[in-house]
Structures are given as C-alpha cells and as structure tokens.
Amino acid sequence: MIAVLHVARDMSPRTRANTKVIRNAALQQAVRLASSSTHTRRAALAVVNAGRPAHHRLSYGTLARALQTPIPGLHRPGRRTKLTRAQEVQLAEAIGNFQKNGFNISKRHLVEAVADIIKDLRDEQQANWTDGRPSKHWVRLFCLRNSMRLRRENVLETVRAKAMTKDNFASHFSMLAHLIDENKITPERMSNWDEMGFSFGKLTTSAEKVLSSSEVGQSVTHGVTVGGDADHITLAASITADGRPLTPLVVLPGVEAKYRTLVDGETQTPADFLPPGAIVCYKTPAGVNSDIMGVWVDSYLRQTTELRATGKTMVTFDRYASHLSIPVLRKFRDNNVIAYALPAHTSHATQPLDVAVFGPMKAFARQRLSVFANSPDNSRSNLNVYGACEMITQAYHLSMTPANIKAGFGRTGIHPVDPAIFADSRFELSRTYATDNSPDEAWADVAARFFKDGRSLASSARVLKNGTLDTGAGCHVTTEAVIALLEERAAAKRAVEERKSQAAKDRDANKEVRASARAERAGAAAARAAVRVAAGEVAEERNLQTLAVDRQGRQAAARSMAARPADAKARVGSTPSA
C-alpha cells in the first residue's frame, strides 16, 4: 500500500487522471462480472486485477461499495436547506439532462433558474433569500450536496458530436477486433500515427499562471516575437501499444535546409535540437502532404523490418486525404502492414495520441515558452527555429512516456480492444442530432449486434463520389478491394480532370483563332481606311491646285491698284465740255 501511495504521489496530474479513468473502467468490468451468476466478488477482482500494475488494481472494499444499492431519499445530514430536497433533486436532474445533451448550465443560469423558483414560493419562504436570489455561498453548497463542481466547458464541434454514435463505434470496434484477432496483432505490432502543429505565435498569447506580488501590482509578461522560420512547426509522431515511441518526423517552414555557424566555427542545424534520429522535412506552409507521408512510411518500414518478417503490423490514423493516398496504401499493402482509418471526426475519443499524449505535449511547450518569455536574458531576443525545436524536444520527452502512451491505447479501447471503455453517457450528445426517433438501444446490445459482422465489415468499404473513402465508422484501407476502388475512382477523377483540361485547352485555342480573325479583320479595315485617306488627300491636293490656277488667272486679268487712279483721270479728261 505504501508503494502505491508513493507511485500516486510521484504521478503528474495528467497521469493521475488517466489512472482514474482506467480504474473506473476496471470497476465497471468488475461490477458486471460480480453481478452475473458466474463470478463471485473475489473471482471478479481476480479477473480484473490480473496483469495490472499496483496503482490500477481494485480493492474488495471498492467493489463492495460499488455494488451497494443506493437508498432513495437518503442525503447528507446537516441543517435544512432553503429549497426542499425534492426541489433540489429535480433541479440537479434537469442540470444533468441538459449536460448529457450538450447544453451546459453556467452559474448565472443556475442563479436565474433558482430565482424563478423563489418567485413561486410563499412570502415567508421568500424572506429567507436575500434580494430574492441565491448567493454564491448557496451555489457552492448546492454543488457539494449534489456532487457537482464548476468546470470550464469543453466545446465539441457539431460534426464530432454527430459522429459519436453507437452504430459507428460498434462497427469500429467490430472491425478492429476482427483485424487484431485474425492477424495476431500484439501490442508491439500495433501503432498509432498522428500529426500536431505548434503555432508559437498563438502559444505566446496563452495565459500561463505565474506568481504575482500584491505589492507590485498587476503581472505583465514581455511579449515574444516569433520569427517566420518558427511561426508554425508540425510534428508527426507515432507510438506503439507496448509504450514505445517511434522515430518522429518534423516539418519546418521553408523550402531548403537551414543551418547557422557559431563563433567557434561549429555549424548547427535544426535537427541538432530535435529528438535523436528525428526526420526533418521542409514545406511552406509546414504540414504533412502525401510525399512527406511517404517519407514517414519508409522510416516506419525500416523500424519494423524484424516484426514484419514474422507477421503483420498495424497502423491506425485519421482519414485525412494525404494519409490515405494510393502510393502510401500501396507501400503498406506490399510490406505486410494493415492500415486502419479511425472513424471520421472522432479523434478526440479514438486517437491514442490525441487522447493522452498531445495534450500534455502542448501544455509543456506552453510552459517552456513562458519560461523563455519571462527570462531577462531573452528580453531582446526573437524566438527562432532553433529555440522552437528545443522547446518541442523538451515537451516531446516529457509527454512521450510509456505511461501516457499505454494510457492512450487503454482510454480509446484500441489495444486491448475494450468497447466497455465507452459508457452510454458518451453517446448522449449524438442523440441531440438524431432524426429517426429510433429507440435508445443499450450500448452493450449495439456492440454485441455489430460484433457478429466483424469479418464482413472489415473486408468492405464505401468510396464516395469525390474519390475519398467513407471512414465514418472506421475502415480497413489496405485491402485489395479498397485500393482497387480508390484506384478506379482516382482514374475516373483523372479522366474528368483531363477532359476539363482538354476543354480548357480547346477554349484557349478557339480564343486564339477568334483573336487572330479579329486581328485580320482589323488589319483589312485599317488598310481600307488608309486607301480612303490617301485618295482623299490626292483629291484635296488636286482641288487646291485648281483653285490656285484660277486665282492666278483672275489676278492676271485684274487691273493693278496703282493703275486704277490713272484710268479714272483719263476717263474724266475725255469727257466733252458743255
């Protein structure tokens, strides 16, 4: 017991939370076994505790308390509450129902709801409430009496809420169980791959808790200027179900390798600040495309050569298009690897890396960035790619632990396959979007029904019209049928693109022909206009010459101005006198 206490004391908060989830799942399994006629309580404990570490085992008292039947109406002793017990129970049940359907009640909502209840009370009962509203102290005690606490709400996207259906998960676990059993996938042969982006420009705005003196006043942290080569970095990680991390891949922004030369002549590259053996690729924007995914596949094949020589291995990942490209699937198929696409829009519940590793990793990176920002030595420094890679490496080593990795596979029920890890309450949100008004079937019944069809489900898949694979309920994507369908869709898509490209070329050619015809017509019109202009100029010149000749004739025939007075005198002298 002392050893267990020491282990619990040394755990991080995240690890303690993971342990609580695992123990709760084990307790549910023990309750089911002990409630049946085939197992006693101690036999159920022996089955559940087999092979578990000490801090995951259940005690007899824990199982006994879980099996006790609650007494209706029994509540904690203490002074009488202002509302009756029946009113508080009704209010707590309403809050629980809202929560199950994804509509959370805040403290303000609770205060307003209780204020409405107070309005309907008798005058002497309303006098017990100050200003006709509950106080903060009453809200806190109400939460304590009804096993509630105020927490930050987690917003779940609509597509994710719709994907969390019992049918999807039953089909997913059925296919997964069949593939694992049929191909004898042991923990060291089961892998999970995923990518995560580190946007350091956004991480700098994340508020980290720091010590603050009331005498000094408000705590203000110096801002961090992030260089363009470190603004966004993508880490592609892979883990195995036996608690091992595989070689990571890091995508840095840019188009070529970076390096720097120190004063002593030493040359450093970003790879020197990344986990040992990490693969470095460059792309703008930094992200994983089909070519980079192929680089990681080659690395995975090198690391699993010995395992694949004696049997198949299995990789699980999401359904992103670059992860399911035909070259990648061919490499997997040709090298004895089963590729399994997890149900679409459920990575928050089915992706081991997302569930137990990437969260702590992002938190550790935020902490390291806060340390960098609050160091006086860095007040005039920018965060470059080398510092960013060093922070990612520190966060990687702190979060990529065997405990976190195993917890990720355990909390997702992937290995060992355990659909019971998901209680009925996990599927309540999807009921909000149901339109068929079908009865609420128990999760165990749905899982049992689908498990009968594991073989047929694992060997079939549906390809959508746009050529992508329908992985709404998970899919085995390296079967001959799936790859053939994808290749057929890809060929049809290429044919459509070629037709569109040819049509565009024909349109461009027609445009050129029409443009040439317009140019010829414009040239002919310009030539005709030039001929008309030239003819007009010739006619005008001829007219001018004719006018000049006429003017000269008239001038020659006309008397000069000087001769006109003499002629006048001559006419006067020749006139006879009377």
Secondary structure as UniProt FT lines:
FT   HELIX           2..10
FT   HELIX           13..35
FT   HELIX           41..49
FT   TURN            50..51
FT   HELIX           54..56
FT   HELIX           60..67
FT   TURN            72..73
FT   HELIX           85..100
FT   TURN            101..102
FT   HELIX           107..119
FT   HELIX           123..126
FT   TURN            127..128
FT   HELIX           130..132
FT   HELIX           136..145
FT   TURN            146..147
FT   HELIX           158..163
FT   HELIX           166..183
FT   HELIX           187..189
FT   STRAND          190..199
FT   HELIX           200..203
FT   TURN            204..205
FT   TURN            214..216
FT   TURN            228..229
FT   STRAND          232..240
FT   TURN            241..242
FT   STRAND          249..252
FT   STRAND          260..261
FT   TURN            263..264
FT   STRAND          267..268
FT   HELIX           270..273
FT   TURN            276..277
FT   STRAND          279..282
FT   HELIX           290..303
FT   HELIX           305..309
FT   STRAND          313..317
FT   HELIX           321..324
FT   HELIX           326..334
FT   TURN            335..336
FT   STRAND          337..341
FT   TURN            344..345
FT   HELIX           347..350
FT   HELIX           352..356
FT   HELIX           358..373
FT   HELIX           376..378
FT   TURN            379..380
FT   HELIX           385..399
FT   HELIX           402..412
FT   TURN            413..417
FT   HELIX           419..421
FT   HELIX           424..427
FT   HELIX           428..431
FT   TURN            432..433
FT   HELIX           443..451
FT   TURN            452..453
FT   HELIX           454..458
FT   STRAND          462..463
FT   TURN            465..466
FT   STRAND          469..470
FT   TURN            472..473
FT   STRAND          475..476
FT   TURN            477..478
FT   HELIX           480..557
FT   TURN            561..562
FT   HELIX           563..573
//
